[in-house]
């Protein structure tokens, strides 16, 4: 039997929440509570201004072997006159290893299109970051039966530009827009349907990669629904928004991650 090499990954996306005080407490509790949770990758994505601070805390507490930091966004150039932007090399430089790309809030509120996201993906790869590529349909697109069409288009833009080595490093997150921050979670079956579609879509291009690529689910993941989602064969972890701000809930989600051997 071929060993399943997909290590579960739980990403906490803190979005634009927090303060030094609140984040200090959050990190202390997550570090303490995750000591016994082994064999999974935990990634904390604080707002950018706190990224270095969180990275420092994790390093001082010597837990960077199982908890890493990630950014919520990055620019597609490494350097230059781009006032207000942050480059992938800068993230790498401060000990950040992951970056969320193409989150629906970036697509919706900041007009990020498929091409820009693909360019960010390549730039992140060149700076040795692991891109966490978000794809997902809106409620209307789902109603119109366009879910597969939308996620394929979002994936295709990246697969067209990215070399295989870049894709091998990446993580995909299926995040139905209608489930983000709404309390409406996709049922395990609804999520699995899209995850398995995505894996077969990848397999048509790169069979081996399809087996290895981690596909996380995101959209109102909570302690109560994590177990059911993680029981599905193609769900390799979660991208958690709201619940990642509560150490108890976040740790509970981490505890439910299924290590497949
Ligand atoms: P949510 O957010 O868990 O609050 O729905 C998920 C996300 O936006 O990544």
Boltz pocket constraint, residues with backbone or C-beta under 6 A from the ligand:
constraints:
  - pocket:
      binder: B
      contacts: [[A, 13], [A, 175], [A, 179], [A, 180], [A, 181], [A, 182], [A, 183], [A, 218], [A, 219], [A, 220], [A, 221], [A, 239], [A, 240], [A, 241], [A, 242], [A, 243]]
      max_distance: 6.0
